[in-house]
């Protein structure tokens, strides 16, 4: 087995550092399952088939408002309780829909992307420029990000969003919908081969390590769980559009007074707007890490490539 790279070790030390994720101590007080308010099945925190929290947690979990719509296509054999698709659907109920394959909605191909790596996939920056390989993030942007985000730290070609110039100061994203395939590493190719999904333009994320605890045979360490991938995509979109620091904001409002940030309150630098998508993910990660040692968990021994 490959020795773990330095990046992986660093990321593993503080995987959520700097993220804005609400407190979840009250989840630990739930000792018993209770019936789902919709289907009545016995659930612990939320129902992974109805995508609602149990009654005791109603109004006690964060709700995320997302800037684009999200469709998750689930493999029918993907085990509900093990998938993180439900995390996204419970935490962002207005914006996330889950479909069970072979159900696939019809899409407007101009504004929709499928999150899937591949030779013809564009990066998030390329969505903004419409061109191939024009932009990379610069290291100072990466340096500004707290450790938990680790955008692009594993790509050989790092990345260059130069000061304000490659931040696209727009009040709209280039896409309004993303489609994700929720399946194991081995199942994903089968769904991907469906021509209704093949025809959607693809987008690929910067590589980052997954903190998902579920071991999947053969999957590399950068194969993200669904909710991690969604969070990462939104983070990259937001960084491309509006950057990270208030420094950018003052430069932008000087350069583009029309795009006044007061008129477009959503056009703010990234300050954790979507981090609560990882609310249950972080809770479960920490719970498991009280039971097992990180070094002993198979999932974190996966090779990077
Ligand atoms: Zn239910």
Boltz pocket constraint, residues with backbone or C-beta under 6 A from the ligand:
constraints:
  - pocket:
      binder: B
      contacts: [[A, 36], [A, 37], [A, 38], [A, 39], [A, 40], [A, 41], [A, 47], [A, 48], [A, 49], [A, 50], [A, 51]]
      max_distance: 6.0
